[in-house]
């Protein structure tokens, strides 16, 4: 729901038969980060490949980030700090970055660390510099002269004032106060940079909550009250949230922020109008036996069936035991290799592998098992029958009985 800073691609490094990957927009919520790991499915001794393939409005950071071995968590932290900057603060960040590069050229070849970039992002929002909408010496000189920053020019007639060499004035001022031009303005630092708190390379632990919503009132109501709910919640907690917002049955309320163990749930639930039904769904998810293992399977089912309503999602959660997810298989080739290793000894499979069209063979196996490849692995019914949602099965049974 917030501003996009980086678009990233995640995959397994140097595994030719693997198609396990994830696309992620940063900053991402805690559960979105862990969801991307459910999609990449790194096994022991496997390495993560990470590429930033979209910088949105921060393309000028590309050469600096390419020099760094930044982790997913560090990039997400930086993106989160950049996302809260307004337009003026973004210009401040651009300017502070240029000034920091100039300072680092002699000491470190102009290469900045991730900590440097995070410090600059924090500092840009901490009022440690002035930002002026003057992207050239001439405009800068005129701005200073017209706004009373140069006492020696007071009292000049308009005609004489217009004869001044504003470019020369601007250059002298810029050089004297060690300022810099950005793409859209001018930045001069007037106080020390702020140090950002340390950031771990590893992802944080999974959140304790299953779903979390921050609700507010529609802007037309001109009321900035908000409330944060962790679901599943008691009926009393839901009533208390409505009372805090002064909302009548969620009328006039809107979702300001969402995070959940099933990130795509916000897309098929009409929140907050369906919040009571969504709370029931959250209770069903919480009650799942072996929830840690079942969640990727439920996400795979929601993706495969392109679920667009809460009733279908709840039905799939209820019948989760009818399906099997094999996260180790992400491509037809891996399905073929898995089948060969299952049907013959390891040595025979090794001898045969170079002579088999793994893609074609794997697709045939997937088709024969009524299975489907999803972002979370290979999915099929426990009885290998064609996959249908519980709603589709009920409709088909009703038609058969007629």
N, C-alpha and C positions, 0 to 999 in steps of 0.2 A: 504493500500500500504506500510505501515511502518512495523516496527518490532513488533511482538506479544509478550506481556509480561505476561498477564493473560488471561485465558479463564474462563468466568463466566456463571453461570446458574441463571436465575431470575424467580420467580414464586410468587403466592399468598401464604401467610403463613396459614396453617391449614384450607384449604378449600377443602375437599375431592372430591367434584364433579367437581372442576375446573381443566381444562387442559391448562389454559392460562399461557404461559411461554415464555421466550426469551433466546437465546444463544448469547453471545456477546464476541468479542475479544477486549481486552484493550491494548493500548489506543484506544478509540473510538472517532469519531468526534462528535461535538455537536448534529447534526441531528441523528446520529446513537444512541446516548443515548436516545433521545426522541422517536425514533422509537421503542426501546426496551420497553419503557413505554406504547406505543400504543399496543404492543403485550401482555404485562402483564395485562394492563387495570385495575389498582387498583381503587376500588370504595372507597367512604368515609368510614372510620373506618377499612379498610382492611390494612394489613401489608405486606411489601415486604420481601420475603425470598431470600437471596443472598448467593451463594456458589461459591468459586473459585475451579474449577475442573481441571484446567491445569495451571501449573506455568512455562511451557516451560523451560528456562534456569535458573529460579530463585526459584527452589524447596526449597532452604535453607531458603526462607522467610516464608514458610508454617507455621511452629510453631509460628512465631511471629504474622502473620496476623490472625491466628485462635484465638488468644487471644484478638483481637480487634473487636469492634463493628463498623467496617469501613463502611461508606456509599458508594454508587456507584460512586458518584462524587469524593470522596477522593481517592478511589482506582484508578479511571481513571487519576487523577492528578499525583499520584505516578507512575503509568504505563507510563505516558507521559514523566516524568522526567527520568525514567530508559531507555526508548526507545532511547533517544538521546545520551546515553553513548556509546563510542567505547569500544573495548575489554579491553584496559588498564584501562579505567575509570570504567568498570564493576568490574575488579579486585580490584580497589581502593574502590569501594562501598562495596564489600565483606569484605575487610580488615577493613574498617571504622566501619562496622556493628559489627564485632567481637570485636573490641576495645571498642565500645560503650556498648556492652553487658557486657564486663569485668568491665567497670566503673559503670554500673548500678546494678551489682549483689548485692552489699551491700545496696545501697540506695533504690532500687525498685525491688529486686528479679530478675533482668535481663529482666524485661518486658519493652518493648519499646512502645512508643505511635506512632500514625500515624504521628504526627508532627516530632518526632525523625527520622522516616524512610524517610520522605520527606527532612529533613535537610541533612541527609547522602547522598541522591541521588544528591542534589544540590552541596554538598561539593565535591563529587567524580568527578564532572566535573569542579571544580573550582581550581584545582592544589594546594590542601592543604596537599598532601601527596606524598611520593615517592613509586613507584611500581617497584619491581625487580623480574625477572623471576627465582627465586630460592626458591623452595618449601620445603627445608630442611636446618637444621643448617649447614651441611657440604657444601652444594651448596652455601649458603649465605656467609659462611666464605671464601670460595674460590673466590667468586665474589668480595668481599671487598678487599681481598689480591691481586688479579690479576689486579684490576683496580685502584690501587694507593691510596686507601682510608686509608691505614695503613702505615704511614711513617716509623715506626719502622721495617718494613719488607723490605724496600728498600735495594738493594745491595746484597740480598741473592742469592747464586747460585741456579740453577734449581734443583740440587739434594737435597740441603738442603730445598728448598722451598717445594718440594714434601713430605718431612718428617713432615711438619707441621700438627697439629691436627685441620683440618678445622672445624670439628664438634664443638669442644670446642670453637674455635674462633667465629664461627657463633652464638653459644648459648650466649656467653658473650656479643656480639654486640646486639643481639635481646633483651636480658634482659635489657641492659644498655639504649637502646633508646626506649624501650617499643613498639617494633614492633610485628607483628603477621603474621603467615602463612595463606594463603588462599589455595584454592584447587590447584591453579596453580602458586603461587608465594609468594611474601613477601611484606607487606605494612607497612610503618611507617608514622605516621602523623607528620607534621612539622609546622602546623599553625592551628588557631582556625577554628572550623566548621562554615559554612555559614548557616544562618537561612533562610529557605524557606518562602515565603509570606504565609499568612493565606489562608486556603481553606475551603469553605463552605460545609456543609454536603449535602445541597439541590442541585439539578441540576440547572445549570444556565438557564436563560430565553431562549426561542427558538430564534435562530438567525434571524436577520432581512432579510437576503438574503434567496432566495429559493434554488438556486444552486450556488456552487462556485468551480471553477477549477483553479488550479495552473499549468501552462504549462511551459515546458522547451524544450530545443533542445536535440536531441538524443546524447548520450555520444560520438558516433563516430565523431560528428561534433566539439568536444572539445571546446564548448562554454557554459558558465554557465549562460547565460541570462535567466530570468524567467519572467512570467507575470501572474497576478491573475485576473480572470474574474468572475464577479457576473452575473448570468443569471436569467431572460432574459436580454439581452444587446442589445443596438442599433446596427444597421449595422455599424455605424461609430466606435463604441467601438470595434467591432470585427476586423475591418480593422486596427485600431490603435494597437490592440494586435498583429496582424500578422506583422505589421511594426516593432514593438518593438523587436519581435523575429527574424526578417529578414526571416520569413517563407513564402514560396510561396504556398498559399492555404493550410496551415497547414502541408505541406510536410516537413518532418524532425522534426516535433514537437511531443511531447509526454506529457501525463498527469502525473504530479508528485504528485498531491494531488486532491482528490475529496471529496466534502461534499454536501449533498442535502436533501431536504425535503422527497425525495424518494430515500433512500440509494441504492436500487437495480438497479436504473436507469443506473449507470455506467457499470453494467454487460451486459445490452442488447443494449447499444449504442456503436458504434465503434468510440470512441473518441481518438483524436480530429478530425479525418477525417469527421465524421458526425456532427460536431459542429453546423453547420448552421441549420440542421434539428433538432438537440437537442435544439437549442435556440427557434425554433418554438414550440416544445413540452413544454419548460419552460413557454412560453407565454400562452399556453393553460392551463397549471396548474395555472398560476397567475390569469387568467380570470375566473376560476371556482367560481360560486356563493357558498357562505358558505364553503369556502375552508377548514377551520379548521375541519369541520365535514366530508368533502368529501375525504380528503387525505387518511385516513385509508381505506376507501372503494376502492380507486384506487389502493392502495398497495395490498389489498386483491385480487383484480381482476388480477393484474400483477402476483401475486404468483399463484393463482388458474389456470390461463391459461398458466403458465410457459412461459411468453412472452420473446421472444428473438430478437425482432426488434422494431425499433422506430415507424413504421407505425401502428402496432397493438396497441402499448401503446397510441399513439395519438388518435386512434379510440376509445379506451376504455375511455379515458379522455373526449372525445366528447359525448359519450353515457352514462356518469356516472349516469344520472338520471334514467336509465332503471333498476338499481339494488338497492337492499336494503341490508345493512350490520347491523347485530345485534351484537354489540361488547360484550354484556352481556353473550352471549352463546359461550362457548369454548369447549363443550363436548356433546356427545349424552345424558348424564344424565341431563345436564342443559337444553337441548332442550326438553326433556320429562317433566321436572318440569315446564318449561315455558308453555308448551301446557296444562298441567293439570290445572295450575293456570288460564289459559285463558278460559278453557271450563267449569270450575265449581267454586263454591265459595271456599274461602281460607280454611274453616274448612273441607269441604269434601275432598279437595286436600290433606290436612294434614293427614287425616285418611287413604287415599288410598295409599299415597307415600310408606310406608314400604312394601306394598304387590305387588308393580309393579317392573318388571325387567326394570329399567330405561334405561340401556344401549341398550337393544334390542328395546324397544319402541321408544327411541330417534332416533335411526338409521332409523327406519321405517318412522318416521315423516320427517327426513331430506331427505330421498329418495323420499317420496311422494311429497315434496315441490320442488323437483329438486334443492335442496340446497347443499351447501358444507361447511365444516368447514375449516377455514383458520387460520393463525397465528393471525389474527385481529378480528375474530368473525365469526358468521354464515352468509353466503352470498347466496342470491338467486335473481332471476329476480323479478321485481315488479309484473309481470303477472304470476309468478310461472311456466313459460315455461322453457324447458331445456336451460341451459346457453351456449351461444356461443359468440365468439368474433364478432364484426361487420364485419370483413373480412369473417368469416365462414358463417355468415347470408347472406351476399351478394352472396357468391358462391352457397349457397343452393337455394336462390331465382332464380339465373340464371339457375340452373339445373332444377328447377320446371317449369320455363317458356319454356324450351326446350321441 
